[in-house]
Amino acid sequence: MASKIIVSGAAKGRFRPVLEKIAKLHLKNSFSLAIILGDLFAVPESSSDEDDSNLLALINGEIEVPLPTYFTVGKYPLPSSVIEKLEQSDDELCPNLYFLGKRSTTKTSEGLRIVNLAGSLDPTILAGVSKDKYMPFHTEDDAKALRGANSADILLTSHWPADICKGSKISGIEAPAGEQHIANLCSILRPRYHFSTTSDAFYEREPFFHRPLEREPDTRYITRFISLASLENPSKQKSLYAFSIDPTSSVPLTLPPGTTACPFTIAQKRQRLPDQEQSYSRFSVPNGGADHYRPNKRPRYTKPPPGPQECFFCLSSSKVNTNLIASIANDTYLTTAKGPLTTPSTYPNLPSPTHLLIIPLEHSPTLSSISIPEDRARTYKEMHRYRRALHSFLLSRPGEKLGAVTWDVSRAAGIHNHWQFLPVPVDMVKKGLVEAAFKVEAENEKYPVTFRTKDIGDGTVEKGDFFRVWIWMPADEDKVDGQDNGGGLVADVDGGEDGEEKRGKQKCLVLPLSAGFQFDIQFGRKVMAKLLGLDGRRDWRDCGQTDKEELEDAEKFKEAFKKFDWALEE
């Protein structure tokens, strides 16, 4: 069902007349929601007593907001009184008035997905996502983080994308320079509508179509770019725009009149795959090792898997913990683990627990479900670059020699694929204790399948779900009591690229998981907890840290890892 939306340009403190206009139009049109772009509040330097009085009345709920209305940051910081209220009320300034934040993905009750990147690019921040959602600045990594949304019905940005006027026949406007990272984001998300704002000019570009996706060669996603003037601008340019949109409608088979080719020359990303709409169970409950197959049980209704806006691993989600982020690359990122298995005392010569996650930016349950081969190849390569860089980091540390274990659970009914990385004493690898631990635990759980030694790459060659573990140790540590004892490990032939170390041996073990197989997705952590004598820390929820502790651990690791963080150079 189509929803009617109304969008306004910057109010700059004149929110009373904006809301009054919207209210009058709402009586006739019954809008589902409203969006106010840019600065909702008065410019700080020119704020008057009347502005302050109106702001207080708005916060106190004395000014009627007639329908659900969303606002963002613009070019100026939010007033301190607004920030105080938002922090107390879960981003609801007053009844019906909601703050979208600076970097967010929001799904409305009508099913509309709104992706928002507000504020201006801060060139002084070279890497990392911004922490303060109320300040009017973002980073290029904020834009990269929003790629995980995969698609959008409506994209909101404070600035124009670069080259947006290229190929357009509309003249009479002095276009802003535009930002390349915004053009990249628009090209990847392929929104139906992209809204921005300028001070005193209205601009509506001809619709443009994006390059077809490989899996949908006959489908051309169409974007309409609209920039609204601010309210009461001197040239009386258009500051309100109303339209209808149906989030469930399919892409039109014919292009609207006047449609042009996409003005951007950026590689496209895929949309979320249909199998991500299937049901899932986030945590399987071990039952003492019996009945790992349940073919005779009646199917139960389960909720669909969370989308990017609800996913704890999507950087575009408000639920992601940015305190943990250690590095962001083009298609992946590295983060310290929430509720780490290891503690600072486990490996005293490491700067932090060093239990880490390597996560694709794409919201995808498996690597193999990334349908565009080029995207899948880049993501897999970057994940291994992080893994090899972590190996090099371990090699550089003094004291106890360490190997490493990396594991992942690849399930079509999963949520967001990721790899977990954990250091392990190298003697445990040399003596075959790590490999034995995984195999013995599978036997103890009476799993009906066994581990195979096999390199399956990005997983496309493996039919069905699987659990995988890589066991690695330094190449010069493959002797026990002077005798060769590689434990079946082979040289890491994928190493040595892009300046990373090529000094290691590894083995890859794969445990196939069939559709009816009730597998504990905490299996990898459970095995390592037993092996390291950390049984009391099997469940990450029992290993919570304060925000301060999480941030301190992440910052210590980032500083120590900086020399090996190849993403900082790209």
C-alpha positions in Angstrom: 0.0 0.0 0.0 1.3 3.4 -1.0 2.3 5.9 1.8 2.1 9.6 1.4 5.2 11.5 2.6 5.9 15.2 2.9 9.5 16.5 3.1 10.5 20.0 4.2 13.7 22.0 3.7 15.7 23.5 6.6 13.5 25.4 9.1 16.4 27.3 10.8 14.3 27.9 13.9 11.1 28.6 12.0 9.6 25.3 13.0 6.3 26.8 14.1 5.3 27.9 10.5 6.7 24.6 9.1 4.6 22.5 11.4 1.6 24.7 10.7 1.9 24.2 7.0 2.4 20.5 7.3 -0.7 20.3 9.6 -2.9 22.1 7.0 -1.7 19.8 4.2 -2.0 16.8 6.4 -5.8 17.5 6.9 -6.3 17.2 3.2 -3.8 14.5 2.3 -3.5 12.2 5.4 0.3 11.8 5.2 1.9 8.8 6.8 4.9 10.8 8.0 6.9 14.0 7.5 10.7 14.6 7.3 12.4 17.9 8.0 15.8 18.2 6.4 18.8 20.3 7.5 18.8 22.6 10.5 15.5 22.4 12.4 16.6 24.9 15.0 17.9 28.5 14.8 21.5 29.2 13.8 23.3 29.6 17.2 24.9 33.0 16.4 21.6 34.6 15.4 19.3 32.9 17.9 16.8 35.4 19.5 14.8 35.3 22.7 11.7 34.4 20.6 13.7 31.4 19.2 14.6 30.3 22.7 11.0 30.6 23.8 9.7 28.6 20.8 12.3 25.9 21.4 11.2 25.6 25.1 7.6 25.3 24.0 8.4 22.6 21.5 10.4 20.6 24.0 7.6 20.9 26.5 5.1 19.6 24.0 3.2 22.9 23.7 3.6 23.0 19.9 1.5 20.4 18.1 3.3 18.0 15.8 0.3 16.6 13.8 1.9 13.4 12.5 5.1 11.3 13.0 7.9 13.7 11.9 11.6 13.0 11.6 14.5 15.4 11.8 18.3 15.2 11.5 21.3 17.4 12.2 22.3 20.0 9.6 25.2 22.4 9.5 25.1 23.4 13.1 25.2 21.5 16.4 21.9 20.8 18.1 21.0 23.1 21.1 22.1 21.7 24.4 18.5 21.6 25.7 17.5 19.5 22.7 20.4 17.0 23.3 19.5 16.8 27.0 15.9 15.9 26.1 16.8 13.4 23.4 19.1 11.6 25.8 16.3 11.2 28.3 13.6 10.2 25.9 15.1 7.7 23.4 15.4 10.3 20.6 11.8 11.6 20.9 12.0 15.4 21.3 8.2 15.7 21.9 5.2 13.7 20.9 5.5 12.8 17.2 8.9 14.4 16.7 11.8 12.0 16.4 15.5 12.4 15.9 17.0 10.3 13.1 20.6 10.8 14.3 23.5 11.5 12.1 24.2 8.1 10.7 21.2 5.7 10.8 19.0 3.2 9.1 15.3 3.4 10.1 12.4 1.2 9.1 9.0 2.9 9.7 5.8 1.2 10.6 4.8 1.5 6.9 7.8 -0.6 6.0 9.8 2.3 4.5 13.6 2.1 4.9 15.1 5.5 5.5 18.9 5.8 5.4 20.4 9.0 6.8 23.8 10.6 6.6 23.6 14.0 8.0 26.1 16.8 8.6 29.3 17.7 6.7 32.4 15.6 6.0 35.1 16.2 8.7 38.4 15.9 6.8 40.4 16.0 10.1 39.2 12.5 11.0 41.2 10.1 8.8 39.6 6.8 9.9 36.8 5.5 12.1 33.1 6.2 12.5 32.1 9.4 14.4 31.0 8.8 18.0 28.9 11.9 18.7 25.5 11.6 16.9 24.6 15.2 17.8 27.5 17.0 16.1 27.1 18.1 12.5 30.1 16.2 11.2 30.6 12.7 9.7 33.5 10.7 8.3 33.9 8.7 5.1 33.7 5.6 7.3 30.3 6.7 8.4 29.2 6.6 4.8 30.9 3.2 4.3 29.1 1.9 7.4 25.7 2.7 5.8 26.5 0.4 2.9 25.4 -2.5 5.1 21.8 -1.3 4.7 22.1 -2.8 1.1 19.1 -0.8 -0.2 16.9 2.2 0.7 13.5 3.6 -0.1 14.6 7.1 0.9 18.2 8.4 1.3 18.8 11.7 3.3 22.0 13.6 3.1 23.0 17.2 4.1 25.2 17.5 1.0 24.8 16.7 -2.7 26.5 13.8 -4.3 29.3 14.6 -6.7 28.4 14.7 -10.4 24.7 14.6 -9.8 24.0 17.1 -12.5 26.1 15.2 -15.1 23.8 14.1 -18.0 21.0 16.4 -16.8 19.3 18.8 -19.1 17.9 20.9 -16.3 19.7 24.3 -16.1 19.3 27.5 -14.1 20.9 26.3 -10.8 24.4 26.8 -9.4 25.0 23.3 -8.2 27.2 22.7 -5.1 30.4 20.8 -5.6 29.0 17.6 -4.1 30.7 14.9 -2.2 32.2 11.7 -3.8 31.4 9.5 -0.7 27.8 10.5 -1.0 27.7 9.6 -4.7 29.2 6.2 -3.7 26.6 5.7 -1.1 23.7 6.6 -3.4 25.1 4.3 -6.1 25.3 1.4 -3.7 21.9 1.8 -2.0 20.0 2.7 -5.2 17.3 4.6 -3.2 14.0 5.4 -4.8 14.3 9.0 -3.5 17.4 10.9 -2.5 16.7 14.1 -0.6 19.2 16.9 0.2 18.9 20.6 0.9 20.3 24.0 -0.2 19.7 27.4 1.3 17.8 29.2 -1.4 17.3 26.9 -4.4 15.1 24.0 -5.3 16.4 21.4 -7.7 14.7 18.2 -9.0 16.8 16.2 -11.3 15.4 13.9 -14.0 15.1 10.3 -12.7 18.2 8.2 -13.4 18.7 4.4 -13.5 21.5 2.4 -12.0 23.6 -0.3 -13.7 21.7 -3.6 -13.6 22.8 -6.2 -11.1 24.3 -9.4 -12.3 21.5 -11.5 -10.8 18.8 -9.1 -12.2 20.1 -8.1 -15.6 16.8 -6.8 -16.8 16.0 -4.7 -13.8 17.0 -1.0 -13.6 16.6 0.6 -10.2 15.6 4.3 -10.5 16.5 7.2 -8.2 14.9 10.6 -8.0 17.2 13.3 -6.6 15.5 16.3 -5.0 17.1 19.2 -3.1 14.7 21.5 -1.2 15.3 25.2 -0.4 15.1 26.3 3.2 11.9 27.7 4.6 11.1 31.4 3.7 14.1 31.7 1.4 14.4 35.1 -0.3 13.9 33.7 -3.8 10.7 31.9 -2.7 12.0 28.6 -4.0 10.1 25.4 -3.2 10.7 24.1 0.3 8.0 21.4 0.6 7.7 18.3 -1.5 5.0 15.6 -1.2 5.0 12.2 -2.9 3.6 8.7 -2.6 5.7 5.6 -2.3 4.9 1.9 -1.9 7.8 0.0 -0.3 6.3 -3.3 -1.6 6.0 -2.3 -5.2 8.4 -3.8 -7.8 10.8 -1.9 -10.0 8.9 -0.5 -13.0 9.5 -2.4 -16.2 9.5 0.8 -18.3 11.6 3.9 -17.6 9.7 7.1 -16.8 9.9 9.8 -19.5 13.1 11.8 -19.4 15.1 9.2 -17.4 18.8 9.4 -17.8 21.7 7.1 -17.2 23.3 7.1 -13.7 25.7 10.1 -13.4 28.0 8.2 -11.1 30.7 5.9 -12.2 30.8 3.7 -9.1 30.6 -0.1 -8.8 27.2 -1.3 -7.6 26.4 -3.4 -4.6 23.8 -6.1 -4.5 20.5 -6.0 -2.7 19.7 -8.2 0.3 19.0 -11.8 -0.9 15.6 -13.5 -0.6 17.0 -16.2 1.6 17.7 -13.5 4.2 13.9 -13.2 4.7 13.7 -16.8 5.9 13.3 -17.7 9.6 16.1 -18.3 11.9 17.1 -19.3 15.4 19.8 -17.1 16.8 20.8 -19.5 19.6 20.4 -23.2 19.5 20.0 -24.9 22.9 22.3 -27.9 23.4 20.3 -30.9 24.7 23.0 -33.2 26.0 24.0 -34.5 22.6 20.8 -36.2 21.7 18.5 -35.7 18.7 20.5 -33.3 16.6 17.9 -34.0 13.9 14.3 -33.0 14.4 12.4 -34.2 11.3 9.3 -35.2 13.1 8.7 -32.0 14.9 5.9 -29.7 13.7 7.3 -26.5 12.2 7.0 -23.6 14.5 6.5 -20.0 13.5 9.7 -18.0 14.0 10.4 -14.3 13.5 12.2 -13.3 10.3 15.8 -12.4 10.8 16.6 -8.8 11.7 17.4 -6.5 8.9 20.3 -4.1 8.9 18.5 -1.5 11.1 18.2 -4.2 13.8 21.5 -6.0 13.3 24.2 -5.7 15.9 26.9 -6.2 13.2 25.6 -3.6 10.7 27.5 -0.3 11.1 24.4 1.4 9.8 22.3 0.1 12.8 21.7 2.2 15.9 22.4 -1.1 17.8 26.0 -1.4 16.8 28.5 -0.7 19.6 31.0 1.7 18.0 33.2 1.6 21.1 34.5 -1.8 19.9 35.5 -0.9 16.3 39.2 -1.1 15.7 39.5 -0.7 11.9 37.3 -0.2 8.8 38.3 -1.1 5.3 36.3 -0.9 2.0 34.2 -4.1 2.4 35.0 -5.3 5.9 35.8 -4.1 9.4 37.6 -5.3 12.5 36.2 -5.1 16.0 37.0 -6.3 19.5 34.5 -8.9 20.8 31.7 -7.9 23.1 32.1 -10.1 26.2 35.5 -11.4 25.1 36.4 -15.0 26.0 40.0 -14.1 27.0 40.9 -11.5 29.7 43.8 -9.1 30.0 45.6 -11.7 32.2 45.2 -14.6 29.7 48.1 -13.2 27.5 49.8 -10.5 29.6 52.1 -9.5 26.7 49.1 -8.5 24.5 47.6 -5.0 25.0 44.1 -6.3 25.4 42.1 -9.6 25.5 42.6 -9.7 21.7 39.4 -11.7 21.0 38.4 -10.1 17.7 35.7 -10.3 15.0 36.3 -9.8 11.3 33.0 -8.7 9.8 31.8 -7.9 6.2 30.0 -4.6 5.8 27.3 -6.3 3.8 24.3 -7.6 5.7 24.6 -11.2 4.5 24.1 -14.5 6.3 27.0 -16.2 4.4 29.8 -15.2 2.2 28.6 -17.4 -0.6 25.2 -15.6 -0.6 26.9 -12.4 -1.9 25.7 -12.8 -5.4 28.0 -10.5 -7.3 31.3 -12.5 -7.7 33.5 -9.4 -7.6 31.9 -8.2 -4.3 32.3 -11.7 -2.8 35.9 -11.9 -3.9 36.8 -8.5 -2.4 35.1 -9.3 0.9 36.8 -12.7 1.3 40.2 -11.2 0.4 39.8 -8.4 2.9 38.8 -10.7 5.6 42.0 -12.8 5.0 44.1 -9.6 4.9 42.9 -8.8 8.4 43.5 -12.3 9.5 47.1 -12.3 8.2 47.7 -8.8 9.6 46.7 -10.2 13.0 49.1 -13.1 12.6 51.9 -10.6 11.9 50.8 -8.6 14.9 51.2 -11.8 17.1 54.6 -12.5 15.6 55.7 -9.0 16.7 54.8 -9.4 20.4 57.6 -10.3 22.9 57.2 -13.1 25.4 55.0 -16.2 25.0 54.8 -17.5 21.4 51.3 -17.5 20.1 49.4 -19.2 17.3 45.8 -18.3 16.4 42.4 -19.9 15.8 39.8 -18.3 13.5 36.3 -19.8 13.1 33.0 -19.0 11.5 29.5 -20.5 11.3 28.1 -20.2 7.7 24.3 -20.8 7.7 21.8 -19.7 5.0 19.3 -19.0 7.8 21.9 -16.9 9.7 22.0 -13.2 10.2 25.3 -11.5 9.5 28.4 -13.6 8.7 31.6 -13.0 10.6 34.8 -14.6 11.7 36.1 -14.8 15.2 39.8 -14.6 15.9 41.5 -15.7 19.1 45.2 -16.2 20.0 46.2 -19.5 21.4 49.6 -20.8 22.9 51.7 -22.1 20.1 52.5 -25.3 22.0 48.8 -26.2 21.9 48.9 -26.0 18.1 52.2 -27.8 17.7 51.0 -30.8 19.9 47.8 -31.0 18.0 45.7 -30.1 21.0 43.6 -27.5 19.3 42.6 -29.8 16.4 41.9 -32.6 18.8 39.7 -30.3 21.0 37.4 -29.4 18.2 37.1 -33.1 17.0 36.6 -34.4 20.6 33.9 -31.9 21.4 32.0 -32.8 18.2 32.1 -36.4 19.3 31.0 -35.5 22.9 28.0 -33.7 21.4 27.3 -36.8 19.3 27.2 -34.7 16.1 26.4 -37.1 13.3 29.2 -35.7 11.0 32.9 -35.4 11.4 35.5 -32.7 10.6 37.2 -32.8 7.2 40.5 -31.2 6.4 39.6 -29.0 3.4 40.1 -25.5 2.1 36.7 -24.3 0.8 37.6 -20.7 0.1 34.6 -18.4 0.2 32.2 -21.3 0.7 30.6 -21.4 -2.7 32.1 -24.9 -3.4 30.5 -26.2 -0.2 26.9 -27.3 -0.6 24.9 -26.3 2.4 25.8 -24.9 5.8 29.1 -25.5 7.6 31.3 -24.7 10.6 34.9 -23.9 9.7 38.0 -23.3 11.8 41.5 -22.3 10.7 44.4 -23.3 13.0 47.6 -21.2 12.5 51.1 -21.1 14.0 54.3 -19.4 13.0 56.4 -21.3 10.4 59.5 -21.5 12.6 57.5 -23.2 15.5 56.8 -26.5 13.8 59.2 -28.6 15.8 58.7 -30.4 19.1 61.8 -31.7 20.9 63.8 -31.1 17.8 61.5 -33.2 15.6 59.3 -32.0 12.7 55.7 -31.8 13.9 53.7 -29.7 11.6 50.6 -31.4 12.8 49.4 -31.5 9.2 49.6 -27.8 8.9 50.7 -26.4 5.5 52.3 -23.1 4.5 49.9 -20.1 4.3 50.2 -19.8 0.6 47.7 -16.9 0.5 50.0 -14.8 2.7 52.6 -12.3 1.6 50.2 -10.0 -0.3 50.2 -6.3 0.1 53.2 -6.3 2.5 51.7 -8.8 5.0 53.9 -11.4 6.6 54.3 -14.8 4.9 55.6 -16.7 8.0 53.0 -19.2 9.0 51.5 -22.7 8.6 47.8 -23.4 8.9 45.1 -26.1 8.6 41.5 -25.6 7.7 38.8 -28.0 9.2 35.3 -28.0 8.0 32.2 -29.5 9.7 29.2 -29.9 7.3 25.8 -28.8 8.8 22.7 -30.2 7.1 19.3 -28.4 7.2 17.9 -30.5 10.1 21.1 -30.4 12.2 20.6 -28.6 15.5 24.0 -27.0 15.9 25.2 -24.8 18.8 26.5 -21.6 17.1 28.6 -21.0 20.3 30.4 -24.3 19.5 33.7 -22.5 18.6 33.8 -20.4 21.8 32.8 -23.5 23.9 35.7 -25.5 22.5 38.2 -22.7 23.1 36.9 -22.0 26.6 37.5 -25.6 27.6 40.9 -25.7 26.0 42.1 -22.4 27.7 40.6 -23.3 31.1 38.0 -20.5 30.8 34.9 -22.6 31.3 33.2 -19.9 33.3 33.4 -17.6 30.2 31.7 -19.8 27.6 28.8 -17.4 27.2 29.6 -13.8 26.1 26.7 -12.5 28.0 28.4 -13.6 31.3 31.5 -11.6 30.4 30.1 -8.1 30.1 32.3 -5.0 30.4 31.4 -1.4 31.1 31.5 1.0 28.2 34.7 2.5 29.6 36.3 -1.0 29.7 35.3 -1.8 26.2 36.6 1.5 24.9 39.9 1.2 26.8 40.5 -2.3 25.4 39.6 -1.2 21.9 41.9 1.8 22.0 44.8 -0.2 23.4 44.5 -2.7 20.7 44.1 -0.1 17.9 47.3 1.7 19.0 49.3 -1.6 19.1 47.8 -2.8 15.8 48.3 0.5 14.0 51.6 -0.6 12.4 49.8 -3.7 10.8 46.5 -2.0 9.9 46.6 -1.9 6.1 43.2 -0.2 6.0 44.7 3.0 7.3 46.8 3.3 4.1 43.9 2.9 1.7 
